[in-house]
Amino acid sequence: MNPVHAPRLPKGGNITKEKLESDAQSAPHTSFISVTCNVRDRHSTSAVGMLQSLRPSKLHVSPRLRPSTPLGLEMEIVMLNELTFRSKIGVVVNSLTFSLFILVVSFQLKGLGYTHVASLTGWLVFAGGVGEVIGTFSANFPHDARKSPYVTGILMFIISQVMFMEAPYYWVMCLARCLHGIGSAARMVIGPTTVCDQSPSQVFGSRSLTSVFCLFLVISPGQLGIALSGAPIGLLLGSPIGGSLYSHFGFRVPFVFGVIAVLPVLALLLLIVQVRYVPGPPSFVDRQDELPLESERRGSNDMGTTVISDQVQNKISFVKVLRLMLQSPRAVAALCIVFIHGMFDVLMQPVMPSHLNSTWGLNVSQVGLVFLASTIPVVPAVLFSGWLADR
């Protein structure tokens, strides 16, 4: 089985870009190509430039050179927006459950007879943060799987919700919050990571619009931004829902609602086709003077063969990734910004319900409306920040 070769240039001969395009379009479709030309010819330089300027989609060889791709993988790549929607729903549920917790826990602690409610609420938030740190490292370091830590995180979330609403002692509440943090971190890490794995580079970092299947259309700087834009939506929904449920049905119902809300996330997760398939090289490679279509020369002047595949998988250890990030000024600056934002984001949340109740006599539904008013500006801020980032 021979690869397709570009026409060899006779000495003193010419070849046009239009001729190369017409020859390439007449061949069958495939994802792989090997182009050969005579590098010793004095006109090869111009041919190299023309070949590299061609779009890879216009250069085709026999489909027999392409290894078979799983049908589910092809469907998953086509349904990229739906994959992003699944990850976005996971982020929505995660922020929704946190909003439910922070709204009702102060009233529950006060009803159980505890004093210094704001301080106790802060320690519960701290326990959840410790769990998130543990879950973040455990979701990345031991393995590179996707579904298993995500499912484990959802199960830990369900267990933590049941433990918290039935906790007879305060330390059981802290333990439940720690388990909730571990499960939440696993979902927050694995969801966007799955989007990164299966998103082409041209849509991963470019501005795009969610598909019509999304209930909330938010313009953001790419597929990852679309997935993470679910955080303000969850906060927006959690405040009025949690206040109404607590006022009419008691303390347990908001947590039962959180368990019910996470079940569709588990169902959507099970429909994701995990990328484990990396196409191999063609069955035959010509070792003549060959020309790569992409700039992957490895610092050499020799003309080698570049096989263009649909999936590229480079595994780097977690420790090496962390070391590379700490060596990058941009990554360190981003880490500091996220740290400061996270600290100030939760600084007032444990205090506000208790303060509004003791000072102004607001009940849980009214406190939920105050939280709602403070969350509404986040949505236009997300839109503006996405637009500003592209300027």
N, C-alpha and C positions, 0 to 999 in steps of 0.2 A: 504494500500500500504506500504509494508515493505522495508526498505533500505537494501542494500547488506551488509553483515557482513563478516569481515575477519574470517577465521576459528579459533575457540577457541583452545588454546593449552592445551592438557592434561598434567597433572603433570608428569614431566620427559620427555615430548615429545619434538620433534624438528620440525621446519618448515624452509624450505630454501627460499631464495629470489627468486630462479627460480620457485618454486612452486607458490609463490604469484603472480609473473608476468604472469605465464601461466593461473592461475585462473582469473586474472584481464582482460587479453586479450580476454578471451572467452565470456565476457559480452558485451552487446550493448553499444553504445557510448552515453555519456551525458557530460554536463559541471559540474555536481554536484556529490559529493560523500560523503558518511558518512561511516566511517570504525569503527568497534567496535571490541574490544578485551578485554579479561579478565585481568584487571590491577592488580588483586590480585594474579595472578599466578606468580611464581618466574621466569618464562621464558619470561614474557611479555616484559621485557626491550629489549631483543634482537629482538623480533618481532616489537617493536616500531621503532627501528633503521632501520630495513629492510623496513618497510612500509614507513617511511619518506624518505628513499633513492630512492624510486620508483618515476619515473616521473609521474605527475598527468595525462598525456595523456594515460598512460597505465592502469589506473583504471577507470572502466566504470560501470554504472548501467543503468537501463531501461530509455529510452528517455522520458517516460511518466512523469518522475520527473522534466524534464526541461520545464520551461514556454516558451511559444511561443515567438520568437524574430521577430521583424519587418523585412520584407524582405529587405527593403531599408537599414536598419542598417547593416545587414550581408554583403550586397553588398558594403557598404561604408568602412567597415573594410577590405574587400578584396582589395578594390581600394585605399589602404593607400598611395601609391606613387602618385596616381593621385590627392589625397587631398593635399599632400605636394606640388605638382606642381601648384595647384590653389593658394595656399598661396604664393608660390614663385613668380608667375606672379603678384600678388598684390604688393609685395615688389619691383619687377622690375619697375612697373608702377609708384610707389611712388617716387623712386629715379630718374626715367626718367623725371618726371615732374619737380622735383626740379632742375635737371641739365638744363632743357630747360629754366626755369625761371632765374636762376643765370647767364646764358649766355647772354640773350637778354635784360634784364631789364636795364642794364647800358646804352646801346645804345639807348633804347627808352626814358629814362629820359633825356639824352643829346639831343635827337632830339626834345623833347618838350620844350627845353630851360632852363632846370634846371642846376644849378651849384652845385659843391660839390657832384658829382654823386656817388662817392664811399661811402660817408657818408649816403646819402639817401638810397642807396642799403642796407647798413648795418641795417638801421632802418626797412626796409621791411623784412629782414631776422629775425630781432628781433621780429617783429609782428607775423611772422610765428611760431617762437619758443614759444611765449606766447600762441598761439592757440594750439600748441602741448601739452603743459603742461595741459591746460584746458581739451583737448580731452582725454589725458591719464587717468586723474582721472574720468572724466564722463563716460568713457567706462568701468570702473571697478567697481566703487563704488555703483551706484544705483541698479544694477541688474546683473544677471549672464547669460543674454541671449547672443547669438552670432550673429544671423543674423540681428536683428533690429539695433544695433549700427553700424554694418558694412554697411548696406544699407544706413543708415543716413549719415555715413561718405562719402560714394560715392556721394550721392546727394549734400552734402555740398561742396564737391570737384568740382563738375560740376558747381554749382552756383558761387563758388569763381573764377573759370577760366573765366567765362563769365564776371563777375564783373571786374576782373583785366584788361582784354583786352579792355573793354569799359569804363574804369574809366576816368572821366573828370578831377578829382582832385587827389592830392597825398594822402589825407586822405582816399579816397575810395580805393586806392591801398592797404593801410595799413589794412583796414577792410577786404578786400578780402584775403589778406595773412593770417590774423588771422583765418578766416573761413577755409581757406585751411589747416592751421595747425591743427585745430580741426578735420577735416575730415581725414587728413593724420594719426594723432595719433590713431584714432579709427580703421583704417584699419591695422596699424602696430601692434596694440595690439591684435585685434581679430583674425587676420590671424594666427600668431604663436600659439595663445591660442587654436584655433581649432585643430591644429596639435598636441598640447600637450594632448588635451582631447581624441583624437581618436588614438593615437600612443601607441602601447604596449611598456612596459618598455625596452624590449630587443632590440628594434630598435630605441627607442627615444634617448638613450644615446650612442649607438654604431655607429661605422663608417659604412656608407652604401653608395650606389651609386644610383642616381636618376634613375627612370624608363626610358624606351626608348621613352616614350611620351614627355620627357623633351627636349626642344631644346638645352639647355645648360647643359652638364654633368659636374658637379662639385663634387668632393669628399670632404666631410665635416664630422664632428664628429657625425652625426646623422640626424634624420628627421628634427629637428628644425634647425640645421645648414644648411641643404639643402634649407629650406624655406628662411632663412635669407641671403643665398649666392646670392640672386637676387639683393641685393643692389649695389654691384660693377658692375653688368651687366647693370643695369639701368643707372648708371653714365657713363659707357662705351658707351652706345648707344645714350644717350642724347646729348652729345657734338657735334658730327658730324651732327646728325639729326637737332638739333636746329639751328646750324649755316647755314645749307643749306636752311632750310625753311625760316628763317628770311631774308637771302640774296635774295631769289628769289620771295617770296610771301609777305613779310612784317611782321609786329609785331604780328598780330592776329593769323596767321596760326599755329605757334608753340603751342599756347594754344588750338586751335581747335584740333590739333593732340593729345594733352593730353586728351581732352574729349573723342575723338574716342578711344584712347588706353585703357581708363578705362571701357568702355562698356563691353568688353569680361570678365573683372574681375567680373562685376556684374552678367553676365550670368553664369559664373562658380560658383559663390557663391550660386546662387539659386538652383544649383544641389547638394549642400552639405546637407546631412541628419544630422540634429542637434541631438546630443545624449541627449535624455530625458528619455531613457528607462534604468532602473536598474532592473535586474532580481531579483525576490523575492526568499525567501527560499523555499525548497521543501514542499510539502503538508503534509509530515509526518516526524517527527524527533523522533528518539528513544532516550529516556532519560536514557538509561543504561550507564554503563561505556564505554565512547566512546573516540576515539583517533583522535586528529586533525592531518591532514596531513601537515599543515603549522605551522610555529613557531609563533602562535598567542595565547600564553598562558595567557596573561594579568597578568603575575607575579604570577600565581597560580600553585599549584602542582596537582590540580584536572584535570582529563581528561575530556575535554568538547568536543563539536561538532563544527567543523569548516566547513562551507559551502563555497565552492570555486565557485565564480561566475566570469563571464567574464568582468563585469563592476563594478567598485567600485567608489562611488561618495561621497566625504567628502567635505562639504561646510564649509569654514572658511571665516569670515568677512574680508573685505578689511583692516580695521583698525588693526585687529589682525595680518594679514599677514605683514603689514608694520612694526608693532612693533617687530615681530619675525625677520624680515630682519635686522632691526637696531640693534638687539641684537647679530647678527651673525657677527663675524669679517670678514669672507669671503664675506658676502653680502655687508658689508660696504666698503671693499676693492674694490669689483667689481663696486660698485656705484661710488667710487672716480675715478676709471680707466675710466669708461664710461663718467663721467663728463669732465675729462681732455681731453679725445679723442674727445668728441663732441665740446668742446671749440676750440681746435686747428684745428679741421676739417673744421669749418666754419670761422676761423679767416682770412684766405687769400682769400676765395672765393668772397666776395663782392668787394675786391680791385683789383684782377687780371684783369678782363676785362677792367676796366677803365685805369689801369696802362699800360697795353699792348697797348691799343689804343692811349693814349696820348704820350707815350714814343717812341713806335716803329711804330706807325701808322697802327697797324693790324686791319683788319676788323673783323666782327663777325665770318665769316667762319674760318679765321686764328686763332682767339682766341679759337674757338671750337677744332681745331687741337691741340693747346697747352693743353687744358683741357684733350683731349684724351690721349696725351702722359703722362700726370701726373696720369691718371687713370689706364693705362695698367698694371703697376706693382702691382696693388691691387689684380689682379686675381691670379698670382702665390703666392702672400703673403697669400691669403686665403688658398690655397692648403698646403703651408708649415706650416701655423699655425695649421691647422687641423691635419697634420701628427705629428707635434711637441707636440700637446696636448695629444696624445695617448702614447707618450714615457714615 
